[in-house]
Each structure stands twice: as structure tokens, then as C-alpha cells.
Amino acid sequence: MSDDDAELDRLQAAYKAAVDTWVTAIRAEEALASVHHTVAEIDTWENAHFLAEDARANAEAAKTAYEGALRSRFFGFD
């Protein structure tokens, strides 16, 4: 296995882990959105939304890094 393959494997694994974290955050927000809320729970629900958005941003950044490495390898540009 070349160093390039190892780096692509690392970037792919990071992307998958970020997507898995995002999916978990979405499901947590969904669970809170599916019940009746008290005022205190609204804050928890809102926080879950922010966590899901942060996870989405992390997944997008990981995707961009992985895509960039693939483009560089296969097409020779960033």
C-alpha cells in the first residue's frame, strides 16, 4: 500500500466518521422534535439542532478534503 493510498484511506475514514456523527446528531434532534416539549426541553431541542449543524459542517469539510485528495490523485489538480 502506498502512502497515497494510506492518506486516501485516512481521509475516507474521516469522512465516513463525520457523516456517521452527523446522522447520529440528526436522529437526536429528530427524537426531540417528535415529542411534546416543555419550555426547558425547547432549549435542549434547539441545542440538538446546533449540534446537528456543526456535525454537518464537519462532514462537509471532511468530504471536501477527501474529494480534493481524489481529484489530485486522479486528475493531477486540486
ABEGO torsion letter per residue (X at the ends): XBAAAAAAAAAAAAAAAAAAAAAAAAAAAAAAAABBBBAAAAAAAAAAAAAAAAAAAAAAAAAAAAAAAAAAAAAGBX
